[in-house]
Amino acid sequence: MPTKIEKDAVTGTDTTGHEWDGIKELNTPLPKWWLYVFYATVVWAAVYVVLFPAIPYFTGHTDGVLGFSQRERVLEQVEAAKARQAEYLTGVQNASLEEITANPDLLNFAVVGGGASFASNCAPCHAQGGAGQAGGYPSLADDVWLWGGGLEDIHTTLLHGIRWDEDPDTRYSEMPAFGDILEAEQIAQVAHYVVSLSGGEADAALAAEGETLYLEQCAACHMEDGSGGRDFGAPRLNDQVWLYGGTVEEVANQVARPKHGVMPAWQGRLDEATIKMLTVYVHSLGGGE
């Protein structure tokens, strides 16, 4: 029950008349500056509701007296950005790959635009920055290329893909399953020899026996020294770069039952300017030739 309003003996402040368990509530109003700010925000909220879109309902929202739309503003900004880019996009579209890389402005634009497109379309397989991933997704940031790392080579690969049956001009290579041709012991010997080409851990005796088989069965594509054949996508075997692993066991598995990766053809999926920018971006990652 409220009690009589009185002065607090300690602070000299009036009480509100409320008391709980001997504790009296002091009548301490909020500072006037705080109240004025609060009243101002209430007034601003009321004005905002009238001027701008604010109150939702089942089929939409109030539009406000000013008819302001953030969505329209964003669309205007996007259109303005497209207009600013149009000159560069036209330049990329009409220029050759060599002309793009020779023009600093077009080169910068292509690298930035290609990087954005790479992040959306290519990074899920080749990882950010073209680092590559285990399981047959090659790195694009080194100087090891299956089909060549020149601008035209990369452009052709992007246009037509690899083993992409929907494109008649796709790059195509297929290693036979030597598990149907050689005995398991022979496959092991070849695997030891292949690993030895790159200085990996291999049994010298088995590698020596596998050399003859390699020269008979594999050298036609991978070359006698294991340097590979770019004309038909045969990877190098004398370095430490492996698509499916470089241990003897992993190489033996690939010899017996080879895996063949597939890359889609981007022609028809992306416009020509974007494919050119992707070409320039991949070429700029550090391994382009």
C-alpha positions, -999 to +999 in steps of 0.1 A: +000+000+000+013+035-008+025+054+022+027+091+028+050+111+005+080+124+025+115+135+022+143+109+022+165+115+052+197+106+034+193+122-001+167+148+007+147+135-024+109+131-022+097+096-020+069+082-042+050+069-013+058+033-021+076+011+003+086-026+003+101-043+033+113-010+047+128+001+014+113+034+001+111+043-036+126+077-044+109+100-069+138+105-093+126+117-127+146+110-159+168+138-170+150+164-192+175+160-220+168+123-221+130+129-222+134+155-250+155+130-271+129+103-265+100+127-276+120+136-307+124+100-317+087+094-313+080+124-335+106+112-361+090+077-361+056+092-368+070+114-396+090+084-411+058+062-412+041+089-431+069+097-456+085+063-462+074+026-467+070+013-432+039-007-422+036-042-437+003-059-443-008-092-460-003-082-496+024-055-493+032-025-473+025+012-470+043+032-497+048+065-479+041+100-492+075+103-509+071+070-527+108+061-519+120+026-529+153+012-518+149-016-544+145+009-572+175+028-559+196-003-560+185-012-595+195+023-606+229+018-591+233-015-608+223+000-642+248+028-636+275+003-628+267-016-660+269+015-680+303+023-666+314-013-674+300-013-709+330+004-724+354-022-710+330-051-717+328-040-753+366-037-754+371-072-741+344-085-765+361-070-796+398-075-786+419-106-790+433-123-759+468-108-768+453-073-772+436-076-738+468-086-720+487-058-738+462-031-727+467-023-689+431-011-685+415-040-702+439-064-684+430-051-650+393-052-658+395-088-672+415-101-642+390-086-617+359-097-637+374-131-644+382-136-607+346-129-598+334-153-624+359-179-614+347-178-578+311-184-589+318-211-616+352-227-612+362-225-575+339-254-564+362-278-583+395-259-587+394-241-553+399-204-546+429-190-564+430-221-586+448-241-560+432-274-571+419-302-550+426-339-545+406-363-565+413-351-600+409-313-598+441-299-612+458-268-599+457-238-622+483-218-603+514-238-613+532-244-646+519-279-651+493-282-679+476-311-694+465-293-726+489-263-725+489-231-705+489-204-733+461-180-737+446-198-767+451-232-750+432-221-719+405-204-740+399-236-760+396-257-728+371-232-714+350-231-745+348-268-752+355-285-718+372-319-713+354-351-721+322-332-723+301-353-747+276-325-754+304-306-773+317-322-804+349-302-801+356-311-765+392-321-755+392-358-752+417-384-740+412-417-724+438-440-708+430-477-712+423-499-682+455-519-680+439-542-655+424-559-685+458-561-703+485-567-678+489-590-648+487-576-613+525-582-609+532-563-641+510-534-630+529-532-598+562-531-617+550-503-639+537-484-609+572-486-592+588-474-624+564-445-628+569-434-592+607-436-597+606-412-626+597-384-602+621-395-575+594-410-553+598-440-530+599-471-552+615-505-552+645-503-575+643-539-586+606-537-594+611-504-612+638-519-634+615-547-644+587-522-650+608-500-674+604-523-703+566-526-698+564-488-695+583-483-728+560-509-745+527-498-731+529-462-719+557-442-736+536-436-767+514-412-748+535-402-717+569-402-736+599-423-728+611-398-701+576-393-687+574-357-700+538-363-712+520-353-743+500-321-744+485-327-778+464-355-763+462-346-726+487-372-714+500-359-680+537-357-671+549-385-649+584-372-641+574-344-617+557-344-583+523-333-595+496-360-593+459-358-601+450-390-582+479-395-558+516-404-563+522-434-541+529-468-557+495-480-546+477-450-560+496-451-593+489-488-596+451-482-591+452-456-618+470-479-642+446-508-635+414-488-635+420-452-645+397-424-635+388-398-661+378-363-650+352-343-668+350-305-672+319-288-687+321-267-718+314-231-708+305-220-743+268-214-742+268-211-704+288-180-702+291-152-728+322-147-748+334-117-729+332-136-696+350-166-711+378-143-723+380-127-688+382-161-672+410-170-697+430-140-687+424-146-650+435-182-651+465-173-672+474-146-646+473-170-616+510-178-620+513-207-643+502-193-676+526-196-704 
